[in-house]
Amino acid sequence: MQPKRFAFVGTGGRAISFIEPLVTQYRVHNELVGLCDLSPTRMAYYNRKLAGPWGYHAVPAYPAADFDRMLRETKPDIVFVCSKDSTHHDYIVRALHAGCDVITEKPLTIDADKCRAILAAQEATGRRVRVAFNYRWGPFRTKVRELIAGGTIGRVHSVNLEYLLDTNHGADYFRRWHAHTAESGTLLVHKSTHHFDLVNWWLDAIPAQVFAFGDLVFYGRKNAEARGDGHLAAYPRYTGEPRAKADPFRLDLDKSEAFRGLYRDAEADSGYLRDRNVFRDDIDIYDQMSLNVRYRTGEVLTYSLIAYSPREGMRVTFNGDRGRIEYHEFIGTHMNRAVSPGEFTIEQKPGAEAEGEWIRVFPHFKPSYLVPLPPATGAHGGADEILCRSFFDPAAPADDPWGRFAGHEQGAASILVGIAARESIRQNRPINLADLVALRPAATRLQNLV
Ligand SMILES: NC(=O)c1ccc[n+]([C@@H]2O[C@H](COP(=O)([O-])OP(=O)(O)OC[C@H]3O[C@@H](n4cnc5c(N)ncnc54)[C@H](O)[C@@H]3O)[C@@H](O)[C@H]2O)c1
């Protein structure tokens, strides 16, 4: 069998999670043929890793402006999109028209126009698009899917999902491009796409209508000054700043080999600063969001996300007509530190004591019970490892019993909740998703979408 040829666009922190396994564990069946990014320094960092510790070889590195030339010269079968969220649609569309399949990091894209452009390009070319929804592949979350699909609590009518990002991981989104709606679509798209996808997939349902609130109450200069923390807003960035020595929000790019090589040394390439002050003026995303979603099949989701919590994790409850399932996942923070999957660690901070993961079923009229959990190790609760196998191992089953492969339509079904929520906040009214993007109007179940 010919090895599958992969080209990557976007060689920041996240791409390591895919490139390293591809060229080590999965190199027999796959080939890395090219890299593309705005920053030559970041690509050179990858090429040093490829030729050094990963025991592969350097590959051609193309500036972002030469993406099409990369496709012509390296002839990839699959383009892996790991760039900034607002650029995904452009690379997906161009890769599809060049005859490639695409795997894209979440979110599929950040607004309705870009989403329609992706759907149109896929329809015109017939090529395959997959979204790397690693959360689905976490063994505990798959267990929840199994319980619901198996009718453990009968038909589910409502879900509550509370997600907490802590002052380490949550703050990290306010240090860089994610803090701008035009680049990330806000956390309602960038982050919540994971959570909306989980609920769509757990319920096998398609979202139809959203009403939302969103505010910036903690990060940003005004909020710091209002609560007497104005001194934390006094400098534009953290690295090399003597006044930031005792600042609990500081990130020192000089302290890690990966951060130095990927970001600090690359600042002149594109002006990307990875450690900007989280209490600066130009933040235009929310750090507190709450919303309700109604699905085509009648279920209701109550969702909240806050990004300034002392602890990190999620609490999900499902109410069915035969009982209730509670799923707790409090395992500490997992900020993306641009390390290889094998070195990934969950970080504990004071105040963030873990209570671990558990699933408890409360049947009507019977005692509750804890559900035995499958083993899970590695990055993102074991999800990244299983996801990589699904992408890179030809022996991995093409038909997943739990429907964990997500195509462009399922990717759209999740971002559209966040996009509609943004619109709902702006217009102060409920938004119908069908008014944003018409996603197979006759479909009722998520599995009816590609
Ligand atoms: N599923 C997960 O758990 C997970 C975790 C982290 C990040 N992500 C996703 O991965 C992607 C990358 O995130 P990251 O944390 O590596 O961010 P990053 O900022 O470290 O990397 C982004 C890269 O995109 C490049 N880039 C920006 N504009 C570009 C353009 N026009 N053309 C080409 N390259 C461009 C930057 O130079 C940078 O190298 C994002 O889409 C993010 O949502 C997913």
The ligand as a Tripos MOL2 file, in Angstrom:
@<TRIPOS>MOLECULE
LIG
   44    48     1     0     0
SMALL
NO_CHARGES

@<TRIPOS>ATOM
      1 N1         -8.5020   19.9660   19.7660 N.am      1 LIG1
      2 C1         -7.6980   20.5130   20.6350 C.2       1 LIG1
      3 O1         -7.5700   20.0260   21.7350 O.2       1 LIG1
      4 C2         -6.8970   21.7360   20.2400 C.ar      1 LIG1
      5 C3         -5.9390   22.2360   21.1290 C.ar      1 LIG1
      6 C4         -5.2330   23.3690   20.7410 C.ar      1 LIG1
      7 C5         -5.4710   23.9720   19.5130 C.ar      1 LIG1
      8 N2         -6.4100   23.4610   18.6710 N.ar      1 LIG1
      9 C6         -6.6590   24.0980   17.3520 C.3       1 LIG1
     10 O2         -5.4640   23.9760   16.5920 O.3       1 LIG1
     11 C7         -5.2560   25.1360   15.7890 C.3       1 LIG1
     12 C8         -3.8990   25.7300   16.1080 C.3       1 LIG1
     13 O3         -3.8560   26.1410   17.4610 O.3       1 LIG1
     14 P1         -2.4580   26.3360   18.2340 P.3       1 LIG1
     15 O4         -2.7670   26.2220   19.6810 O.co2     1 LIG1
     16 O5         -1.4150   25.4990   17.6240 O.co2     1 LIG1
     17 O6         -2.1940   27.8810   17.9140 O.3       1 LIG1
     18 P2         -0.7830   28.5690   17.5910 P.3       1 LIG1
     19 O7         -1.0350   30.0270   17.6750 O.co2     1 LIG1
     20 O8          0.2890   27.9620   18.4030 O.co2     1 LIG1
     21 O9         -0.5420   28.1590   16.0760 O.3       1 LIG1
     22 C9         -1.2700   28.7200   15.0170 C.3       1 LIG1
     23 C10        -0.3760   28.7130   13.8040 C.3       1 LIG1
     24 O10        -1.1320   29.2350   12.6960 O.3       1 LIG1
     25 C11        -0.2350   30.0290   11.9440 C.3       1 LIG1
     26 N3         -0.9910   30.9560   11.1070 N.ar      1 LIG1
     27 C12        -1.6850   32.0700   11.4640 C.ar      1 LIG1
     28 N4         -2.2160   32.6590   10.3850 N.ar      1 LIG1
     29 C13        -1.8520   31.9100    9.3150 C.ar      1 LIG1
     30 C14        -2.0860   31.9930    7.9340 C.ar      1 LIG1
     31 N5         -2.8070   32.9780    7.4010 N.pl3     1 LIG1
     32 N6         -1.5670   31.0320    7.1390 N.ar      1 LIG1
     33 C15        -0.8260   30.0140    7.6470 C.ar      1 LIG1
     34 N7         -0.5660   29.8730    8.9640 N.ar      1 LIG1
     35 C16        -1.0670   30.8140    9.7790 C.ar      1 LIG1
     36 C17         0.6070   30.7490   12.9890 C.3       1 LIG1
     37 O11         1.7820   31.2780   12.4280 O.3       1 LIG1
     38 C18         0.8510   29.6170   13.9600 C.3       1 LIG1
     39 O12         2.0160   28.8880   13.6540 O.3       1 LIG1
     40 C19        -6.4160   26.0680   16.0880 C.3       1 LIG1
     41 O13        -7.3950   25.9250   15.1010 O.3       1 LIG1
     42 C20        -6.9580   25.5740   17.4060 C.3       1 LIG1
     43 O14        -8.3470   25.8010   17.5270 O.3       1 LIG1
     44 C21        -7.1100   22.3460   19.0170 C.ar      1 LIG1
@<TRIPOS>BOND
     1     1     2 1
     2     2     3 2
     3     2     4 1
     4     4     5 ar
     5     4    44 ar
     6     5     6 ar
     7     6     7 ar
     8     7     8 ar
     9     8     9 1
    10     8    44 ar
    11     9    10 1
    12     9    42 1
    13    10    11 1
    14    11    12 1
    15    11    40 1
    16    12    13 1
    17    13    14 1
    18    14    15 2
    19    14    16 1
    20    14    17 1
    21    17    18 1
    22    18    19 2
    23    18    20 1
    24    18    21 1
    25    21    22 1
    26    22    23 1
    27    23    24 1
    28    23    38 1
    29    24    25 1
    30    25    26 1
    31    25    36 1
    32    26    27 ar
    33    26    35 ar
    34    27    28 ar
    35    28    29 ar
    36    29    30 ar
    37    29    35 ar
    38    30    31 1
    39    30    32 ar
    40    32    33 ar
    41    33    34 ar
    42    34    35 ar
    43    36    37 1
    44    36    38 1
    45    38    39 1
    46    40    41 1
    47    40    42 1
    48    42    43 1
@<TRIPOS>SUBSTRUCTURE
     1 LIG1         1 GROUP 0 **** ****
